[in-house]
Amino acid sequence: MFTELFSITDAEMRERYRVLVRLVYDAGRRRAGGRHPERVIRDVRNYLRYVQISLGFVIDGEPLPVHEEPPALDRD
């Protein structure tokens, strides 16, 4: 999967967005964490919020929040 993000110039922010796209793809198409759909939805929603907040920092010209590892959707 390739995601082009020409309008986001911050490399770390681009990576956070790419991870979000991959999480959504894994949850929707690959059915990652299939035995626990509520947890998957919660994890993706929380990471989406983290990316939204990070993007707000970039727009405001502030340093990005501390890096957080993305959730592992296939955990038991």
N, CA, C and O atoms as CSV, one atom per row, in Angstrom:
chain,resi,resn,atom,element,x,y,z
A,1,MET,N,N,0.850,-1.164,0.000
A,1,MET,CA,C,0.000,0.000,0.000
A,1,MET,C,C,0.900,1.233,0.000
A,1,MET,O,O,1.894,1.292,0.723
A,2,PHE,N,N,0.534,2.215,-0.823
A,2,PHE,CA,C,1.315,3.439,-0.922
A,2,PHE,C,C,0.396,4.631,-0.699
A,2,PHE,O,O,-0.635,4.755,-1.360
A,3,THR,N,N,0.760,5.493,0.216
A,3,THR,CA,C,-0.030,6.681,0.523
A,3,THR,C,C,0.827,7.903,0.258
A,3,THR,O,O,1.859,8.090,0.901
A,4,GLU,N,N,0.403,8.745,-0.695
A,4,GLU,CA,C,1.133,9.972,-1.001
A,4,GLU,C,C,0.562,11.110,-0.173
A,4,GLU,O,O,-0.651,11.315,-0.123
A,5,LEU,N,N,1.447,11.839,0.470
A,5,LEU,CA,C,1.024,12.920,1.354
A,5,LEU,C,C,1.841,14.172,1.064
A,5,LEU,O,O,2.606,14.635,1.909
A,6,PHE,N,N,1.674,14.708,-0.126
A,6,PHE,CA,C,2.472,15.862,-0.532
A,6,PHE,C,C,2.213,17.102,0.323
A,6,PHE,O,O,3.110,17.928,0.497
A,7,SER,N,N,1.013,17.239,0.851
A,7,SER,CA,C,0.691,18.449,1.614
A,7,SER,C,C,1.220,18.406,3.054
A,7,SER,O,O,1.253,19.434,3.730
A,8,ILE,N,N,1.631,17.227,3.524
A,8,ILE,CA,C,2.202,17.114,4.874
A,8,ILE,C,C,3.714,17.052,4.722
A,8,ILE,O,O,4.256,16.055,4.245
A,9,THR,N,N,4.392,18.115,5.126
A,9,THR,CA,C,5.835,18.197,4.909
A,9,THR,C,C,6.648,17.597,6.049
A,9,THR,O,O,7.819,17.272,5.851
A,10,ASP,N,N,6.074,17.442,7.222
A,10,ASP,CA,C,6.783,16.873,8.365
A,10,ASP,C,C,6.849,15.354,8.217
A,10,ASP,O,O,5.815,14.689,8.145
A,11,ALA,N,N,8.061,14.809,8.173
A,11,ALA,CA,C,8.253,13.372,7.927
A,11,ALA,C,C,7.614,12.503,9.010
A,11,ALA,O,O,7.001,11.481,8.701
A,12,GLU,N,N,7.750,12.898,10.262
A,12,GLU,CA,C,7.155,12.121,11.356
A,12,GLU,C,C,5.632,12.139,11.266
A,12,GLU,O,O,4.985,11.126,11.535
A,13,MET,N,N,5.060,13.271,10.895
A,13,MET,CA,C,3.606,13.361,10.752
A,13,MET,C,C,3.127,12.495,9.592
A,13,MET,O,O,2.091,11.838,9.700
A,14,ARG,N,N,3.854,12.484,8.501
A,14,ARG,CA,C,3.506,11.610,7.371
A,14,ARG,C,C,3.504,10.158,7.803
A,14,ARG,O,O,2.615,9.394,7.427
A,15,GLU,N,N,4.492,9.776,8.588
A,15,GLU,CA,C,4.567,8.388,9.049
A,15,GLU,C,C,3.392,8.052,9.955
A,15,GLU,O,O,2.825,6.965,9.845
A,16,ARG,N,N,3.020,8.951,10.838
A,16,ARG,CA,C,1.865,8.703,11.718
A,16,ARG,C,C,0.595,8.529,10.887
A,16,ARG,O,O,-0.235,7.674,11.196
A,17,TYR,N,N,0.440,9.334,9.838
A,17,TYR,CA,C,-0.735,9.218,8.979
A,17,TYR,C,C,-0.714,7.892,8.214
A,17,TYR,O,O,-1.746,7.234,8.082
A,18,ARG,N,N,0.442,7.508,7.718
A,18,ARG,CA,C,0.560,6.222,7.011
A,18,ARG,C,C,0.205,5.051,7.921
A,18,ARG,O,O,-0.459,4.107,7.495
A,19,VAL,N,N,0.646,5.114,9.163
A,19,VAL,CA,C,0.313,4.058,10.126
A,19,VAL,C,C,-1.194,4.007,10.333
A,19,VAL,O,O,-1.776,2.924,10.396
A,20,LEU,N,N,-1.829,5.168,10.440
A,20,LEU,CA,C,-3.281,5.215,10.592
A,20,LEU,C,C,-3.973,4.563,9.394
A,20,LEU,O,O,-4.900,3.773,9.572
A,21,VAL,N,N,-3.536,4.884,8.188
A,21,VAL,CA,C,-4.123,4.278,6.985
A,21,VAL,C,C,-3.951,2.758,7.019
A,21,VAL,O,O,-4.874,2.017,6.679
A,22,ARG,N,N,-2.772,2.300,7.428
A,22,ARG,CA,C,-2.533,0.860,7.503
A,22,ARG,C,C,-3.436,0.199,8.549
A,22,ARG,O,O,-3.967,-0.886,8.313
A,23,LEU,N,N,-3.610,0.846,9.697
A,23,LEU,CA,C,-4.494,0.300,10.731
A,23,LEU,C,C,-5.931,0.173,10.229
A,23,LEU,O,O,-6.587,-0.844,10.453
A,24,VAL,N,N,-6.409,1.204,9.553
A,24,VAL,CA,C,-7.777,1.157,9.021
A,24,VAL,C,C,-7.896,0.057,7.987
A,24,VAL,O,O,-8.885,-0.675,7.968
A,25,TYR,N,N,-6.892,-0.069,7.124
A,25,TYR,CA,C,-6.897,-1.135,6.123
A,25,TYR,C,C,-6.902,-2.508,6.801
A,25,TYR,O,O,-7.689,-3.384,6.444
A,26,ASP,N,N,-6.027,-2.678,7.771
A,26,ASP,CA,C,-5.947,-3.971,8.465
A,26,ASP,C,C,-7.256,-4.303,9.174
A,26,ASP,O,O,-7.695,-5.453,9.160
A,27,ALA,N,N,-7.871,-3.318,9.785
A,27,ALA,CA,C,-9.119,-3.554,10.506
A,27,ALA,C,C,-10.266,-3.858,9.553
A,27,ALA,O,O,-11.088,-4.733,9.825
A,28,GLY,N,N,-10.323,-3.141,8.440
A,28,GLY,CA,C,-11.451,-3.278,7.529
A,28,GLY,C,C,-11.318,-4.384,6.515
A,28,GLY,O,O,-12.231,-5.192,6.353
A,29,ARG,N,N,-10.198,-4.432,5.834
A,29,ARG,CA,C,-10.033,-5.387,4.741
A,29,ARG,C,C,-9.438,-6.716,5.198
A,29,ARG,O,O,-9.862,-7.781,4.750
A,30,ARG,N,N,-8.474,-6.646,6.075
A,30,ARG,CA,C,-7.789,-7.864,6.514
A,30,ARG,C,C,-8.484,-8.497,7.710
A,30,ARG,O,O,-8.193,-9.638,8.071
A,31,ARG,N,N,-9.412,-7.749,8.332
A,31,ARG,CA,C,-10.155,-8.224,9.496
A,31,ARG,C,C,-9.226,-8.596,10.657
A,31,ARG,O,O,-9.426,-9.602,11.337
A,32,ALA,N,N,-8.209,-7.761,10.863
A,32,ALA,CA,C,-7.287,-7.989,11.975
A,32,ALA,C,C,-8.067,-7.937,13.283
A,32,ALA,O,O,-9.012,-7.160,13.423
A,33,GLY,N,N,-7.669,-8.758,14.226
A,33,GLY,CA,C,-8.325,-8.786,15.531
A,33,GLY,C,C,-9.777,-9.216,15.446
A,33,GLY,O,O,-10.607,-8.767,16.237
A,34,GLY,N,N,-10.086,-10.079,14.497
A,34,GLY,CA,C,-11.456,-10.473,14.205
A,34,GLY,C,C,-12.267,-10.989,15.375
A,34,GLY,O,O,-13.491,-10.853,15.384
A,35,ARG,N,N,-11.621,-11.572,16.351
A,35,ARG,CA,C,-12.355,-12.095,17.513
A,35,ARG,C,C,-12.744,-11.000,18.498
A,35,ARG,O,O,-13.548,-11.226,19.403
A,36,HIS,N,N,-12.174,-9.816,18.318
A,36,HIS,CA,C,-12.408,-8.711,19.253
A,36,HIS,C,C,-12.715,-7.416,18.491
A,36,HIS,O,O,-11.940,-6.464,18.585
A,37,PRO,N,N,-13.816,-7.353,17.742
A,37,PRO,CA,C,-14.074,-6.166,16.913
A,37,PRO,C,C,-14.239,-4.877,17.714
A,37,PRO,O,O,-13.848,-3.810,17.242
A,38,GLU,N,N,-14.804,-4.955,18.898
A,38,GLU,CA,C,-14.975,-3.741,19.701
A,38,GLU,C,C,-13.625,-3.155,20.098
A,38,GLU,O,O,-13.439,-1.938,20.086
A,39,ARG,N,N,-12.694,-4.022,20.447
A,39,ARG,CA,C,-11.355,-3.557,20.825
A,39,ARG,C,C,-10.648,-2.947,19.627
A,39,ARG,O,O,-9.974,-1.925,19.760
A,40,VAL,N,N,-10.792,-3.560,18.458
A,40,VAL,CA,C,-10.159,-3.034,17.245
A,40,VAL,C,C,-10.699,-1.645,16.935
A,40,VAL,O,O,-9.933,-0.728,16.636
A,41,ILE,N,N,-11.999,-1.492,17.006
A,41,ILE,CA,C,-12.614,-0.184,16.737
A,41,ILE,C,C,-12.103,0.849,17.728
A,41,ILE,O,O,-11.760,1.964,17.335
A,42,ARG,N,N,-12.048,0.498,18.999
A,42,ARG,CA,C,-11.558,1.418,20.030
A,42,ARG,C,C,-10.098,1.796,19.770
A,42,ARG,O,O,-9.730,2.966,19.865
A,43,ASP,N,N,-9.262,0.791,19.439
A,43,ASP,CA,C,-7.841,1.048,19.195
A,43,ASP,C,C,-7.634,1.972,18.001
A,43,ASP,O,O,-6.839,2.909,18.066
A,44,VAL,N,N,-8.349,1.706,16.911
A,44,VAL,CA,C,-8.206,2.540,15.718
A,44,VAL,C,C,-8.730,3.948,16.004
A,44,VAL,O,O,-8.114,4.931,15.593
A,45,ARG,N,N,-9.843,4.052,16.695
A,45,ARG,CA,C,-10.400,5.369,17.040
A,45,ARG,C,C,-9.412,6.163,17.896
A,45,ARG,O,O,-9.212,7.355,17.664
A,46,ASN,N,N,-8.802,5.518,18.872
A,46,ASN,CA,C,-7.838,6.216,19.729
A,46,ASN,C,C,-6.614,6.668,18.931
A,46,ASN,O,O,-6.111,7.772,19.139
A,47,TYR,N,N,-6.134,5.821,18.021
A,47,TYR,CA,C,-4.976,6.217,17.213
A,47,TYR,C,C,-5.362,7.344,16.252
A,47,TYR,O,O,-4.558,8.241,15.997
A,48,LEU,N,N,-6.579,7.304,15.720
A,48,LEU,CA,C,-7.061,8.387,14.869
A,48,LEU,C,C,-7.033,9.702,15.639
A,48,LEU,O,O,-6.590,10.722,15.111
A,49,ARG,N,N,-7.497,9.684,16.862
A,49,ARG,CA,C,-7.493,10.898,17.684
A,49,ARG,C,C,-6.071,11.402,17.914
A,49,ARG,O,O,-5.824,12.607,17.865
A,50,TYR,N,N,-5.152,10.504,18.159
A,50,TYR,CA,C,-3.740,10.854,18.332
A,50,TYR,C,C,-3.198,11.531,17.065
A,50,TYR,O,O,-2.475,12.524,17.150
A,51,VAL,N,N,-3.547,10.992,15.897
A,51,VAL,CA,C,-3.088,11.576,14.636
A,51,VAL,C,C,-3.741,12.945,14.422
A,51,VAL,O,O,-3.080,13.873,13.956
A,52,GLN,N,N,-5.016,13.081,14.752
A,52,GLN,CA,C,-5.684,14.375,14.626
A,52,GLN,C,C,-5.012,15.431,15.502
A,52,GLN,O,O,-4.775,16.554,15.059
A,53,ILE,N,N,-4.713,15.071,16.726
A,53,ILE,CA,C,-4.048,16.010,17.637
A,53,ILE,C,C,-2.665,16.366,17.102
A,53,ILE,O,O,-2.265,17.530,17.124
A,54,SER,N,N,-1.940,15.363,16.623
A,54,SER,CA,C,-0.608,15.603,16.060
A,54,SER,C,C,-0.686,16.553,14.871
A,54,SER,O,O,0.135,17.462,14.752
A,55,LEU,N,N,-1.656,16.353,13.998
A,55,LEU,CA,C,-1.818,17.218,12.837
A,55,LEU,C,C,-2.127,18.653,13.265
A,55,LEU,O,O,-1.645,19.604,12.651
A,56,GLY,N,N,-2.922,18.803,14.308
A,56,GLY,CA,C,-3.191,20.138,14.843
A,56,GLY,C,C,-1.915,20.831,15.293
A,56,GLY,O,O,-1.753,22.031,15.076
A,57,PHE,N,N,-1.013,20.093,15.913
A,57,PHE,CA,C,0.270,20.657,16.340
A,57,PHE,C,C,1.072,21.112,15.126
A,57,PHE,O,O,1.674,22.185,15.146
A,58,VAL,N,N,1.082,20.291,14.058
A,58,VAL,CA,C,1.821,20.653,12.847
A,58,VAL,C,C,1.233,21.920,12.237
A,58,VAL,O,O,1.975,22.823,11.852
A,59,ILE,N,N,-0.076,21.992,12.148
A,59,ILE,CA,C,-0.743,23.166,11.577
A,59,ILE,C,C,-0.418,24.423,12.377
A,59,ILE,O,O,-0.237,25.499,11.808
A,60,ASP,N,N,-0.345,24.282,13.689
A,60,ASP,CA,C,-0.041,25.423,14.559
A,60,ASP,C,C,1.455,25.731,14.641
A,60,ASP,O,O,1.855,26.690,15.300
A,61,GLY,N,N,2.282,24.919,13.974
A,61,GLY,CA,C,3.721,25.154,13.977
A,61,GLY,C,C,4.401,24.757,15.269
A,61,GLY,O,O,5.487,25.249,15.573
A,62,GLU,N,N,3.785,23.879,16.028
A,62,GLU,CA,C,4.344,23.431,17.302
A,62,GLU,C,C,5.003,22.062,17.138
A,62,GLU,O,O,4.707,21.350,16.179
A,63,PRO,N,N,5.889,21.686,18.057
A,63,PRO,CA,C,6.502,20.356,17.994
A,63,PRO,C,C,5.448,19.267,18.197
A,63,PRO,O,O,4.475,19.452,18.926
A,64,LEU,N,N,5.661,18.150,17.547
A,64,LEU,CA,C,4.732,17.030,17.662
A,64,LEU,C,C,4.705,16.468,19.076
A,64,LEU,O,O,5.712,16.511,19.783
A,65,PRO,N,N,3.554,15.939,19.491
A,65,PRO,CA,C,3.495,15.240,20.775
A,65,PRO,C,C,4.431,14.029,20.759
A,65,PRO,O,O,4.880,13.592,19.700
A,66,VAL,N,N,4.707,13.510,21.915
A,66,VAL,CA,C,5.587,12.345,22.053
A,66,VAL,C,C,5.071,11.195,21.199
A,66,VAL,O,O,3.865,10.959,21.119
A,67,HIS,N,N,5.991,10.488,20.564
A,67,HIS,CA,C,5.633,9.354,19.707
A,67,HIS,C,C,4.982,8.247,20.531
A,67,HIS,O,O,5.476,7.879,21.597
A,68,GLU,N,N,3.884,7.728,20.030
A,68,GLU,CA,C,3.196,6.595,20.648
A,68,GLU,C,C,3.200,5.435,19.669
A,68,GLU,O,O,2.960,5.623,18.476
A,69,GLU,N,N,3.468,4.259,20.159
A,69,GLU,CA,C,3.424,3.084,19.306
A,69,GLU,C,C,1.981,2.800,18.889
A,69,GLU,O,O,1.067,2.910,19.707
A,70,PRO,N,N,1.771,2.437,17.627
A,70,PRO,CA,C,0.412,2.089,17.208
A,70,PRO,C,C,-0.042,0.788,17.869
A,70,PRO,O,O,0.784,-0.037,18.260
A,71,PRO,N,N,-1.339,0.610,17.990
A,71,PRO,CA,C,-1.831,-0.615,18.617
A,71,PRO,C,C,-1.588,-1.831,17.731
A,71,PRO,O,O,-1.573,-1.731,16.505
A,72,ALA,N,N,-1.398,-2.982,18.374
A,72,ALA,CA,C,-1.283,-4.264,17.665
A,72,ALA,C,C,-2.678,-4.856,17.599
A,72,ALA,O,O,-3.186,-5.360,18.601
A,73,LEU,N,N,-3.304,-4.802,16.431
A,73,LEU,CA,C,-4.691,-5.236,16.316
A,73,LEU,C,C,-4.877,-6.735,16.478
A,73,LEU,O,O,-5.950,-7.184,16.879
A,74,ASP,N,N,-3.846,-7.516,16.171
A,74,ASP,CA,C,-3.958,-8.975,16.227
A,74,ASP,C,C,-3.604,-9.580,17.576
A,74,ASP,O,O,-3.459,-10.797,17.691
A,75,ARG,N,N,-3.464,-8.746,18.594
A,75,ARG,CA,C,-3.100,-9.311,19.906
A,75,ARG,C,C,-4.291,-10.077,20.514
A,75,ARG,O,O,-5.446,-9.817,20.177
A,76,ASP,N,N,-3.993,-10.999,21.391
A,76,ASP,CA,C,-5.050,-11.744,22.052
A,76,ASP,C,C,-5.275,-11.274,23.455
A,76,ASP,O,O,-6.139,-11.805,24.153
